Amino acid sequence: MTILAIESSCDETSAAVSVNGKIQSNVVATQLIHEQYGGVVPELASRVHQQRIVPVVERALSQANIQKNALNAVAFTRGPGLLGSLLVGTSFAKAFALALDIPLIEVHHMQAHVLAHFIDEHHFPKFPFLCLTVSGGHTQIMLVRDYLDMEIIGQTQDDAVGEAFDKTAKLLNLPYPGGPLIDRYAQQGNPLAFPFPEVEMPGLDFSFSGIKTAFLYFLQKQTRANPDFIAQNLPDICASIQRTLIKILLTKLRKAARQTGIREIALAGGVSANSGLRARLTEMGQEEGWNVYIPKFEYCTDNAAMIAMAAHFKYLKGEFTSQEVSPMPRWSIG
């Protein structure tokens, strides 16, 4: 069972090849053009995908030492994501599958982030498990009953935590993407230096819009009194805001684990690369008696290996899609 998988939901063009559920190659081309604009520009993203998708697919096949006629299926990210970016991957996958007369497999991007845990066959969560899925566009707690049976039991009601990281970084005049820079500066700072409010949402849901507003007012007040406040206190500011965001995430995750009685806990999505989040989740796992699973760094951010993994399980169930398929930018699970 040899599958070519394509990921193009945002600003990474990626292709991977899997054989019987084992990843043979995973090529990721990151777009740097968005840095000068302080965020992803959808039109530019789709244009760069068009330029890169053919060489990225060729490289993935070459690294896996697989010929096109050996493929059994083509998988692609149908959504959620940016419409223009998704269109490039979807159109390419449809044409490639049609030319080879092989099946198409549509993959849900967030479901694939969860299934990235099964790329490493030696250490993966056992069903049922909870997965905190955190990225620039999503913040969700998922109850995972099986490979393709997932339910969202808590999610953000406004901004995603990745967006909160990037927007607070922008307020600090850090270049895009700012989330990893906050993480880097936070490692040298005091996380208790500055307190920030935590918005309490009902149930297992999250909210991050209030903390961004509070952070803006905090910076305005401090820089009025001292124009050099940010430069003089950057590590402490980053450590404090990162601590608050992580606390909001893990307080809800702990609540979900206690409510469900589930002790198998996983982390997924781009923000799962954050060193502070990884360390605190590991600590909380020891405190709560959880089995904690955190993917390798290369499988945290958007990549086609996770798409191939999801497609592997869909192939086993015979879940294919037709040539009439179109992207779904707001595709929800369930």
N, C-alpha and C positions, 0 to 999 in steps of 0.2 A: 504494500500500500504506500505509494509514493505521491506526496502532495506538495504542490507549489503554493505558498501562501503569500499574500500581498497585504501590506498595511499602509494606508494613506489617509488616515482620519484627520490629521492636523498638519504638522510641519516636519514630520519624518517620513521619508520614502524608504520602505523596507520590504525585503523579500526573503523568504526562508524556504528550505526544503526539509521535509520530514519523511523518514522511511519507517513504517510500522511504529509510529509514535516517537521516534528518536530523531532529534534535530541534527541534520547533517550540515547545515549552513544557516547563517543569520546575518544578512547584510543590512546595515542601517546607514542612510545618508541624511544627516541633519542639515537643516536649512539655516544659514547664518544671516541671510538677508534681512530678517526681521529685527535684528539687534538695533539697527539705526532708528527704528520706529517705536521701540519700547513695547512691542507686542506683536503677535502674529497678524499679518495683513492677509486676509483670506484670498484675495485675487492673486497676490504674489505667490502664496503657497501653492495654489493650483497650477500656476505656470511652471514653478520649479519642479513639481511632481511630474508634469508632462516631459520635462527635459531629462529627468533622472530615472524614470521607471524602467525604461528598456535596459540601460546599462546596469542598474541594480539587479534586475531579474537575471540578466546574463551572468553577472558575477556570482549570484546565489547558486545558479545551476552549475557553474564551473567549479566553485568551491566544493559543492556536494558531489562532483564528478557524475552528474546525472544528465542524460540526454533528454530533450523535450519529449521524444516518443516513448520514454519510460514512465512518464507521469500518468497517474490514475485519476487525478482530480486537481482543480484549481480552486483555492479558497481566497476570500477577500473580505475586508472589513466593509460591511454594509452600513454601519452606523453604530453609535452616534458619532458626530463629528462635523467638520465644515463641509458644506454641500459641494463646493468646487473641488476640494481635495478628494472627497469620497468618489466623486464622478470619475476622476482620473483612474483610480484603482479599480472601480467597478467596471468601467468601460474596457480597460485593458484585460481584466480577468475574463470578461464575457467573450471578447474577441479571441483570446488565447485558447480558452476552452472550446469555443466553436471551431477554431481552426484544427484543433487536435481531436475533436469529437469525443471529449471527455466531460464528466459531470462538473458542475459548479457547486461550491459550498459557501453560503453566506454566513458570516460570523459577526456576533455582537461584540463590540470592542471591549466593553466592561466585563462581559462574561469571559473573554479571552484573558484579561488581566488576572482574574481569579484562577483560571486554569494554567497560568504560567507556573504555578506551584508544582505541576505534574511534569515539568520538563526534566527536573532532577528526579530520577526514578528511585533514588535511595532515601529521600527525605521529603515526604509529602503528607499533608493533613489527611486524617481519616474522617469519613462522613459520619454524622453531620458536623460541619464546622462553621464558625463565623469568620467572615472576611471583611476587614475594614479596607475599603477600596477608596483611595484618595488620589486625586489628580487635579490638573488645572481646571477641569470642567465638571468633576464629580466628587462628591463626598457621600459615601454610602456604607451602611452596615448590611451585609448580605448573609442570609441563612442559606448555606449550601448543603442540600440534601444528597445530591448526586452530581455527576459531571455536567449535566445539562438541566438540572433542576435547582434553580436559585430563586430566592425571594428577597426583595429589599424590605428590611424591617425598620430601617431608619435612614434618613438622608437629609441633606441641607435644604433649607427652605428658601435660601437666597444664593449667596456666593459659595463656590467651592473653596476648600482650604488652600489649594494650590494658587487660586486667584488671590486669596488673602495674602499669601506669602509674596506673590509678585507685586501686588499693589502697595503693600507696605514698603517693599524694597524700592519701588518707584518714588515713594514719598521721601525716602532717604537718599534719593538721587543715585541709586545703584543701577548699573546697566542691566538690560534684559538679557536672559531671564534672571530675575533677582532672587528667586527662592534658594538656589544653591549658594548664592553669596551670603544671604542671611545665615544659612547653616554654617558657612565657613567662619564668618565673624563671630557667631554665637559661641564657637568652641573656645574663644579667648575671653568671653565676657562673663559677667555675673548675672545669672538668670533671675535673681531676686532684686536687682537694682531698681527696677521700675514696675509698679503694679499696673495691670490693665484689667478692665472689667470683662467678665465672662457672661455672655447672654445665655440665660436658661430657657431652653425650649422644652415643650411637653414631650413625653414619651422618649423615643430614641432619636429624635430629629436634631439637626444642628442649625446654627445661624452664625454667619461670619461677617455680615454687613455692619453690625453695630461696633464690632471691635476695630474695623477699619476707620470708621468715623471717629471713635475715641482716640485712635492712634494719630489721626490727622490733627485733632484739637490739641492733643498732648504736645506734638511737635511745634505747632504754631505758638503755643504758650511758652514753651521752653526757648525757642529761637528768638522770640521777642525780648526775653530777658537776657539771652546770651546768643548772639548770632553764630557763634562757633560751637553751639551745643552738640550738634550731630557729629561733627568731626572729632570732638573731644570725648564723646561717649559712645561711639558707634558699636564696639563689641558688646557693651552692656545693654544698649537698646535692642540689638539683634537677639541677644540671649534672652532678654525679658519677653519680647513679643513671640519668639519661637516657643518658649516655655508655656506661654498662655495658650497658644494655638494647639500645641500638643496635649495640654491638659484637657482642653475642651473635647478633643477627639477621644482620648483614652478614658475619660470619665464616662462617656456614653458607651464605649465599648465594654467597659467593666459592668455597667448596668445591664447591657444586653446579655453578657455572659452569665450574670447572676440570675437574670429573669428566665433564661432558657435552660440553664444548668449545663451548657456546653463548655467544655474545657479545651477543645481544639480551636486555636485562634490563629488566623492568618492575616497577613498584611499585603496589599497589592496596589498598583498604580504608581504614577510618577513620583508622588510625594513620599512613597515608601523608600526612596533613596535617601531621604533626610536622616542624617546620622543621629540627631537628637531623638527623633521619633523611634528609630530602630532600637536605640539604647534604652529608652524609657519603656517601650513595650516589652523588651526582654526582662527588665527589672520587674515590671508589673506582672509578667507571667510567672516569675519566681514567687512573688508575693501571693498571687491568687491560685497557684498550683495549676497553671495552664501549660499545655504543649504549644509553643509558639513557633510559627513558620514565617520566615521572611525570605523573599526571593533574592537571587543574586542580583547585583546592581544592573547588569546588562538586560535583565528581564523586568526591571521596574518601569523604565520609561517605555514609550511606544516602540514596539518591535514586531516583526512578522513571525518570530518563533512562537509567540503566544497564540497568534492566529492559526498557525499550523497545528498547535496542540489542541485547540478547540475544534478545528476541522477534523482532526483524527477521530475524536469521539463522535462527531456528527456523521462521519463516513461509516463508522461501525454500526450506527443506527439507520443508515440509509437516508439521512436527512439532506437531500440535495435541493437546489433551487433551479428555476428556469431562466431562459435567456431574456425573459420579460422583466427580470428583477431591476429595480432602481434603488438608488441610495435612500437611506432614511436618517437624516441628520439628527432627529430627535427620537430615535428608536429607544423604547423603554423595555426593560426586562419584564417578562411575565405577560 
